[in-house]
Amino acid sequence: MSSPANAGGSKLFKLEDWWAVWIGLFVFILGLGPVLFGSDLLGWVVKAKAYTDLSKALAPISKAFEKTMSGFTSLFLTYLFLLAVTTVGAAAMRFNIMRFIAGFTIIFWLTYACIIIGEYAYISATPDKRAAFKIPWSLGLGEMGLVFAMILGLIIGNFFTGLAKFLEDAAKPEWYIKTGIVILGAAIGIKTIEAAALAGTVIVRGLCAVVEAYLIYWPVVYFVSRKWFKFTPEWSAPLASGISICGVSASIATGAAIRARPVVPVILSAVIIVFVAVELLILPWLAAGFLYNEPMVAGAWMGLAVKSDGGAIASGALTEALIYSKVQAASGVKYAKDWVLMVTTTTKIFIDIFIGVWAFILAVIWSVYRIDKRREVAVEAQRGEKVSPMEIWERFPKFVIGFLITLLAMFLIGLAGPPEIIKPAKAGADQANALRSIFFALCFFSIGLVTNVRKLWAEGMGRIVVVYAVCLFGFILWVGLFISWIFYHGIIPPLAK
C-alpha cells in the first residue's frame, strides 16, 4: 500500500488540476521567448480582430509573422498546438484518445467560428472605432463571441444530444478554464508592473476597494443563499464566490477547494455567463449616463460589478469610449486614453489575485470544520479532530499554484529587470494571453454543451437565477458603485497631449 505522499505524487500527471498547471506553465515559458531569447515563440498564435471584411478577421498576434503567414494558417497552427498539448494531457489522464481528438477538433472549430462571428464590427467595435470601419453604429460588445459559443453549446447539448454525447470526452470546462487561469497570471503580473509605473495611487485605491468589496459581498451572498433560499454549503460557497468575486473562475476555484460536485460550478457558470452578457448590455451605458463627470469611478465600478475578466475589461473599454465621446462632445475636453480602462483592469487584477487566496482560505475552513458537501452543517462530533496537512493539500486547487507562479514570475521579471524589459515581457504575455482567451472560449462552449437545462432546472437552477438577480441588482451593483465613489471620487484622467 502506497503512502499518502506517494499517492499524492502519483497524481501529478493524472488530475485535470495538475494538467492545467503543466500546460499553463508550458505556454508561459514559451511566452517568455521575447525576454529570454529575443524571439517570438508564440508570435504565430492567431488573434481574431474586429472586421467588416471577413478576410481580415484573423492574423498572427505578432506583426513580425503577418508578412509571411496568413490568418488561416495562423489559426490552423494554433489548432494543432492546442490539440497536441491537450492530447498529451488526455492520454496521461487515460481519456479515450481517438474520441478526445475527434471531439476536440469539432469543439475547437465551432468555438472559433463563434469568436469570429463575435468580432464582426457591427457587434464588437466600440464607438471610437466606427469611423475606421466606416459603419454608422455598433453594439460595442467585444465579448459576444464567448456568449455565442455558450449558446451554440447549449443548442447542441439540449437539441442534438447524440452529437453532444459524442463530444463529451473533449468537453472539459473545468480543465480549460483552469489552464486559462494559469496563463492569465502572466498577463496580470506584467499589467501590475505597468499600472504601478503609471499610477501608484490607483494600485493602492484599487486594492483597498477590492478588499472592502470582498468583506461585504461574500458573506452577504452566502447568508442570503443559505438562510433565505436554503442552499447547502456546497452550493452557497461557490455561488457567493461567483457572484461576489470573479464569476466563472471564482466559482470553479471555490468548488474545487470545497470538493463540490462537478455539476455545481457547471450550473453556476452557465448562470454567471448569462448575467455577464446582461451587464455588458446595460452597465456601460448606465455609467456613461450619470458618471460621465467621474470617469475613474465608472472604471472601478465596471471592475467590481462585471463578473468575468473579459467582460469587465470589455465593459471598461466601452465605458471609457462612451464617456470620453460624451465629454468631448459636450465640453471639448479630451482625456488621455486608457486611464478608465486601467482602473477597471487594476481592480480586476486584485480580484483575480484574491481568487487563489480565497480558495485556499475556504479549503482550510472546509477541512478544519469538516463541512460535508451534502449536509447543511458541519459534523459537530468531528469539529475537535485534528486535520492532517495532507487533507488540506488534497482539497487545495492545484491550478492556483500555477496561477501564482506565472503571476509572481512575470511581476518579478518586470520589477527586478531593466526598464527596457517591460516591452518584450508584455509582448510575450500578450501572446500567451491569446491562447488563454481560446481556452476560456472552449470552456464557455463546453459549459453550454454539458448543460442540460431540464436536468439543471430540476437541480435548482431556477433558484440560483433568483439568488443571482436579487444579490446582483439588490446590493452588489450599488455597493460596488458606492465603494468606487469612495476611492475614486474627484480623480480625473490627465488631458490628452
C-alpha positions as a printed Julia matrix, in Angstrom:
497×3 Matrix{Float64}:
   0.0    0.0     0.0
   1.42   3.38   -1.02
   1.95   6.17    1.43
  -0.08   9.34    1.19
   2.92  11.2    -0.12
   3.5    8.68   -2.83
  -0.18   8.61   -3.61
  -0.16  12.38   -3.91
   2.92  12.28   -6.14
   1.3    9.72   -8.42
  -1.45  12.22   -9.14
   0.86  14.81  -10.68
   0.05  13.56  -14.17
  -3.42  12.14  -13.58
  -5.54  15.09  -12.46
  -7.07  17.91  -14.51
  -5.85  20.38  -11.88
  -2.23  19.38  -12.42
  -2.52  19.25  -16.2
  -3.91  22.78  -16.09
  -0.67  23.71  -14.3
   1.63  21.85  -16.72
   0.01  23.2   -19.88
  -0.32  26.69  -18.44
   3.35  26.77  -17.39
   4.44  25.42  -20.78
   2.57  28.23  -22.54
   4.0   30.72  -20.05
   7.59  29.59  -20.74
   7.01  29.86  -24.49
   5.59  33.33  -23.86
   8.91  34.34  -22.29
  10.55  33.96  -25.71
  10.92  37.73  -26.29
  12.54  38.1   -22.85
  14.79  35.03  -22.78
  15.67  34.57  -26.43
  14.68  37.8   -28.12
  12.27  35.94  -30.4
   8.51  35.39  -30.54
   7.98  31.7   -29.8
   4.21  32.27  -29.77
   4.02  35.05  -32.34
   2.24  32.7   -34.75
  -0.78  32.28  -32.42
  -3.98  33.51  -34.03
  -5.82  36.6   -32.9
  -9.34  37.48  -34.05
  -9.84  41.16  -34.87
 -12.87  43.32  -35.46
 -13.71  43.31  -39.17
 -16.19  44.13  -41.88
 -14.2   42.19  -44.48
 -14.06  38.54  -43.34
 -10.65  38.05  -44.98
  -9.22  40.47  -42.4
 -10.75  38.81  -39.34
  -7.7   36.71  -38.49
  -4.0   37.43  -38.14
  -0.96  36.19  -36.19
  -0.7   38.05  -32.91
   2.86  39.21  -33.68
   3.24  41.69  -36.52
   6.53  40.02  -37.39
   4.58  36.98  -38.6
   1.9   38.88  -40.54
   4.18  39.34  -43.56
   4.82  35.63  -44.01
   1.73  33.95  -42.58
  -1.96  34.19  -43.45
  -4.63  34.43  -40.78
  -5.98  30.98  -41.6
  -2.51  29.42  -41.41
  -2.09  31.01  -38.0
  -5.46  29.6   -36.93
  -4.59  26.12  -38.17
  -1.22  26.14  -36.36
  -2.99  27.29  -33.19
  -5.42  24.39  -33.51
  -2.57  21.88  -33.97
  -0.7   23.26  -30.97
  -3.71  23.14  -28.65
  -4.68  19.7   -29.93
  -1.16  18.42  -29.23
  -0.81  19.75  -25.67
  -4.34  18.75  -24.62
  -3.98  15.29  -26.19
  -0.83  14.68  -24.15
  -2.77  15.56  -21.03
  -5.76  13.48  -22.11
  -3.51  10.45  -22.7
  -1.92  10.84  -19.26
  -5.38  11.04  -17.69
  -6.41   7.94  -19.64
  -9.15   9.5   -21.74
 -10.36   7.75  -24.88
  -7.77   9.37  -27.15
  -9.5    8.92  -30.52
 -12.78  10.27  -29.18
 -10.93  13.13  -27.49
  -9.11  14.11  -30.69
 -12.3   13.98  -32.74
 -14.31  15.82  -30.1
 -11.68  18.49  -29.5
 -11.37  19.14  -33.23
 -15.1   19.75  -33.61
 -15.31  21.82  -30.43
 -12.32  23.97  -31.43
 -13.6   24.86  -34.9
 -17.17  25.51  -33.74
 -15.87  27.65  -30.88
 -13.57  29.68  -33.07
 -16.36  30.22  -35.59
 -18.31  31.81  -32.73
 -15.33  34.0   -31.84
 -15.1   35.2   -35.46
 -18.82  35.99  -35.58
 -18.5   37.89  -32.31
 -15.74  40.07  -33.79
 -17.91  41.37  -36.64
 -17.51  45.14  -36.37
 -21.22  45.86  -36.03
 -21.14  43.64  -32.93
 -17.7   44.26  -31.4
 -16.43  47.7   -32.45
 -16.51  50.35  -29.75
 -17.87  53.8   -30.72
 -14.39  55.27  -31.19
 -13.58  52.59  -33.79
 -16.66  53.04  -36.0
 -15.07  55.63  -38.23
 -12.19  53.3   -39.06
 -14.66  50.65  -40.21
 -16.92  53.22  -41.91
 -20.0   51.99  -40.06
 -22.72  54.23  -38.56
 -23.38  52.12  -35.47
 -22.13  49.13  -33.47
 -23.05  47.31  -30.29
 -19.55  47.55  -28.85
 -19.76  44.07  -27.32
 -16.32  42.56  -27.76
 -17.1   39.52  -25.61
 -20.1   38.3   -27.59
 -18.06  35.51  -29.19
 -17.98  33.81  -25.79
 -21.73  34.23  -25.42
 -22.3   32.82  -28.91
 -20.07  29.85  -28.05
 -22.09  29.14  -24.93
 -25.38  29.48  -26.8
 -24.21  27.13  -29.55
 -23.07  24.66  -26.91
 -26.48  24.9   -25.23
 -28.26  24.25  -28.52
 -26.16  21.17  -29.25
 -26.35  19.92  -25.66
 -30.14  20.21  -25.47
 -31.36  19.55  -29.03
 -28.63  17.41  -30.64
 -27.99  15.02  -27.79
 -26.32  12.4   -29.98
 -23.65  14.88  -31.09
 -23.33  16.15  -27.53
 -22.71  12.6   -26.32
 -20.01  12.15  -28.98
 -18.29  15.39  -27.93
 -18.45  14.88  -24.17
 -14.98  13.29  -23.93
 -13.48  16.61  -25.05
 -15.96  18.92  -23.32
 -13.92  19.73  -20.21
 -14.95  23.18  -18.96
 -13.01  22.99  -15.69
  -9.79  21.86  -17.35
  -9.96  24.62  -19.97
 -10.8   27.41  -17.55
  -8.15  26.31  -15.03
  -5.49  26.23  -17.76
  -6.6   29.69  -18.86
  -6.32  30.98  -15.29
  -2.72  29.73  -15.0
  -1.81  31.55  -18.22
  -3.7   34.64  -17.07
  -1.26  35.06  -14.18
   1.49  36.27  -16.54
  -0.71  38.98  -18.05
  -1.78  40.15  -14.6
   1.81  40.23  -13.37
   3.08  42.47  -16.15
  -0.02  44.67  -16.07
   0.55  45.21  -12.36
   4.05  46.48  -13.13
   2.72  48.76  -15.87
  -0.04  50.11  -13.66
   2.41  50.7   -10.81
   4.66  52.65  -13.12
   1.76  54.76  -14.35
  -0.15  55.47  -11.16
   0.71  54.01   -7.75
  -2.29  55.68   -6.21
  -4.61  53.69   -8.46
  -2.97  50.47   -7.24
  -3.44  51.37   -3.57
  -7.01  52.52   -4.02
  -7.85  49.51   -6.15
  -6.53  47.1    -3.52
  -8.47  48.85   -0.76
 -11.65  48.86   -2.84
 -11.38  45.15   -3.63
 -10.7   44.14   -0.02
 -13.65  46.18    1.18
 -15.88  44.68   -1.5
 -14.8   41.15   -0.56
 -15.58  41.68    3.1
 -19.08  42.86    2.21
 -20.05  40.86   -0.87
 -19.09  37.3     0.02
 -20.66  36.91    3.48
 -23.86  38.67    2.44
 -24.37  36.46   -0.64
 -23.53  33.36    1.39
 -26.03  34.4     4.09
 -28.77  35.16    1.56
 -28.33  31.86   -0.28
 -28.19  29.82    2.95
 -30.85  31.49    5.07
 -33.33  32.84    2.55
 -33.05  30.27   -0.24
 -31.97  27.25    1.85
 -28.99  26.22   -0.28
 -26.43  23.85    1.25
 -22.81  24.99    1.82
 -21.84  23.02   -1.31
 -23.95  25.42   -3.36
 -23.73  28.57   -1.25
 -19.91  28.93   -1.18
 -19.31  28.71   -4.98
 -22.4   30.83   -5.54
 -21.1   33.51   -3.16
 -17.69  33.46   -4.87
 -19.17  33.53   -8.37
 -21.49  36.45   -7.67
 -19.21  38.46   -5.42
 -15.67  37.82   -6.7
 -14.97  36.88  -10.29
 -17.66  34.82  -11.9
 -16.76  31.53  -13.55
 -13.13  31.42  -12.36
 -14.01  32.04   -8.72
 -16.94  29.62   -8.66
 -14.8   26.84  -10.17
 -11.88  27.57   -7.83
 -14.19  27.55   -4.82
 -15.95  24.4    -5.99
 -12.59  22.65   -6.28
 -11.46  23.92   -2.86
 -14.54  22.6    -1.03
 -14.85  19.48   -3.22
 -18.26  20.35   -4.6
 -19.79  18.0    -7.16
 -18.84  18.91  -10.75
 -22.44  19.85  -11.53
 -22.26  22.78   -9.08
 -19.72  25.04  -10.87
 -21.18  23.95  -14.23
 -24.63  25.26  -13.33
 -23.25  28.39  -11.69
 -21.01  29.12  -14.68
 -23.94  28.92  -17.07
 -25.91  31.4   -14.96
 -22.91  33.71  -14.49
 -22.18  33.9   -18.21
 -25.75  34.94  -18.97
 -25.65  37.68  -16.35
 -22.27  38.93  -17.64
 -23.88  39.37  -21.06
 -26.73  41.3   -19.44
 -24.3   43.53  -17.55
 -22.34  44.24  -20.73
 -25.55  45.34  -22.41
 -26.58  47.67  -19.59
 -23.83  48.94  -17.28
 -21.52  50.87  -19.67
 -24.41  52.96  -20.95
 -25.69  53.44  -17.4
 -22.24  54.6   -16.28
 -21.91  56.93  -19.26
 -25.33  58.39  -18.45
 -24.68  59.55  -14.89
 -20.94  59.08  -14.22
 -19.5   60.96  -17.21
 -18.08  63.58  -14.8
 -16.46  60.78  -12.74
 -14.79  58.54  -15.33
 -12.44  56.84  -12.83
 -15.38  55.93  -10.6
 -17.08  54.42  -13.63
 -13.98  52.37  -14.46
 -13.67  50.96  -10.94
 -17.4   50.18  -10.93
 -17.02  48.04  -14.05
 -14.19  46.11  -12.38
 -16.22  45.45   -9.24
 -19.54  44.76  -10.94
 -18.95  42.68  -14.09
 -18.16  39.1   -13.09
 -15.69  37.92  -15.73
 -12.22  39.11  -16.7
 -13.02  39.59  -20.37
 -16.44  41.04  -19.64
 -15.09  43.51  -17.09
 -12.24  44.7   -19.31
 -14.56  44.93  -22.31
 -17.04  46.95  -20.23
 -14.21  49.21  -19.05
 -13.11  49.86  -22.63
 -16.68  50.51  -23.72
 -17.36  52.76  -20.73
 -14.23  54.79  -21.47
 -15.19  55.18  -25.13
 -18.73  56.27  -24.27
 -17.68  58.72  -21.54
 -14.77  60.22  -23.49
 -17.0   60.71  -26.51
 -19.72  62.35  -24.42
 -17.32  64.67  -22.57
 -15.56  65.72  -25.76
 -18.86  66.44  -27.5
 -20.21  68.44  -24.53
 -17.14  70.42  -23.46
 -14.38  69.81  -25.98
 -12.23  68.18  -23.26
 -10.2   65.22  -24.48
  -8.83  62.85  -21.85
  -5.73  60.69  -22.29
  -6.57  57.19  -23.44
  -6.71  54.04  -21.32
  -6.96  55.59  -17.86
 -10.52  54.42  -17.23
  -9.59  51.05  -18.65
  -6.52  50.96  -16.4
  -8.7   51.43  -13.31
 -11.0   48.63  -14.46
  -8.08  46.34  -15.19
  -6.27  47.13  -11.92
  -9.42  46.43   -9.92
  -9.9   43.16  -11.77
  -6.26  42.22  -11.24
  -6.62  42.36   -7.47
  -9.88  40.44   -7.66
  -8.12  37.72   -9.67
  -5.24  37.59   -7.21
  -7.71  37.05   -4.39
  -9.24  34.04   -6.16
  -6.29  31.9    -5.1
  -6.15  33.39   -1.61
  -9.86  32.88   -1.04
  -9.83  29.34   -2.46
  -7.04  28.44   -0.01
  -8.9   30.0     2.93
 -12.07  28.09    2.08
 -10.12  24.84    1.59
  -8.68  25.2     5.1
 -12.07  26.11    6.64
 -13.86  23.22    4.94
 -11.11  20.85    6.13
 -10.82  22.12    9.7
 -14.58  22.14   10.29
 -15.19  19.11    8.06
 -18.12  20.74    6.33
 -19.82  17.95    4.43
 -20.74  18.99    0.91
 -24.0   17.04    1.1
 -25.1   18.36    4.52
 -26.2   21.74    5.71
 -24.0   21.9     8.82
 -20.59  20.78    9.95
 -20.39  17.46   11.71
 -20.24  18.58   15.31
 -18.59  15.4    16.59
 -15.66  15.9    14.27
 -15.0   19.56   14.87
 -12.4   18.92   17.51
 -10.48  16.36   15.48
  -7.04  17.19   14.15
  -6.96  17.76   10.42
  -3.88  16.5     8.62
  -1.94  18.78    6.29
  -2.48  16.15    3.58
  -6.24  16.62    3.74
  -5.88  20.37    3.27
  -3.44  19.72    0.43
  -5.88  17.32   -1.24
  -8.6   19.96   -1.13
  -6.39  22.77   -2.35
  -7.0   23.59   -6.06
  -3.61  22.86   -7.62
  -4.07  25.15  -10.62
  -3.91  28.1    -8.21
  -0.23  27.19   -7.72
   0.36  27.63  -11.43
  -1.55  30.92  -11.4
   0.6   32.28   -8.57
   3.83  31.04  -10.22
   3.13  32.8   -13.52
   1.89  35.96  -11.81
   4.84  36.28   -9.42
   7.41  35.27  -12.04
   6.26  37.9   -14.51
   5.9   40.5   -11.76
   9.46  39.87  -10.55
  10.82  39.92  -14.11
   9.28  43.34  -14.63
  10.21  44.61  -11.17
  13.82  43.4   -10.98
  14.78  43.68  -14.64
  15.86  46.81  -16.5
  13.08  49.14  -17.73
  13.57  48.04  -21.32
  12.47  44.51  -20.41
   8.85  45.63  -19.89
   8.06  45.87  -23.6
   9.2   42.34  -24.6
   7.71  40.9   -21.4
   4.36  42.46  -22.25
   4.59  41.19  -25.84
   5.22  37.66  -24.59
   2.41  37.87  -22.03
   0.04  39.09  -24.74
   0.98  36.16  -26.97
   0.35  33.67  -24.17
  -2.83  35.52  -23.29
  -4.15  34.93  -26.81
  -4.1   31.21  -26.03
  -5.7   31.94  -22.67
  -8.64  33.6   -24.41
  -9.13  30.49  -26.56
  -9.1   28.24  -23.5
 -11.75  30.49  -21.96
 -13.85  30.25  -25.13
 -13.5   26.45  -25.17
 -14.71  26.49  -21.59
 -17.77  28.58  -22.48
 -18.71  26.24  -25.34
 -18.17  23.19  -23.12
 -20.31  24.68  -20.37
 -23.16  25.04  -22.84
 -22.58  21.55  -24.2
 -22.76  19.81  -20.83
 -25.66  21.92  -19.6
 -28.91  20.01  -19.87
 -31.37  22.73  -18.98
 -34.18  20.42  -17.89
 -31.94  18.46  -15.56
 -30.34  21.61  -14.22
 -33.71  23.2   -13.57
 -34.59  20.13  -11.53
 -31.3   20.59   -9.62
 -32.36  24.1    -8.6
 -31.14  26.37  -11.41
 -34.29  28.48  -11.16
 -33.5   29.38   -7.56
 -29.89  30.17   -8.49
 -31.08  32.67  -11.1
 -33.29  34.32   -8.47
 -30.44  34.45   -5.91
 -28.09  35.92   -8.5
 -30.61  38.54   -9.6
 -31.53  39.5    -6.03
 -27.91  39.83   -4.9
 -26.55  41.47   -8.05
 -29.28  44.04   -8.62
 -30.31  44.28   -4.97
 -27.0   45.34   -3.47
 -23.78  44.26   -5.27
 -24.04  46.8    -8.09
 -24.87  49.63   -5.71
 -22.36  48.71   -3.0
 -19.74  48.43   -5.75
 -20.71  51.87   -7.03
 -20.52  53.3    -3.51
 -17.08  51.78   -2.89
 -15.86  53.04   -6.28
 -17.11  56.52   -5.41
 -15.33  56.48   -2.03
 -11.95  55.61   -3.51
 -12.02  57.39   -6.9
 -14.31  60.39   -6.48
 -12.64  63.56   -7.77
  -9.79  61.78   -9.58
  -9.8   62.83  -13.22
  -7.73  61.33  -16.07
  -4.99  63.61  -17.45
  -5.71  65.5   -20.63
  -4.56  64.09  -23.94
  -1.35  65.67  -25.21
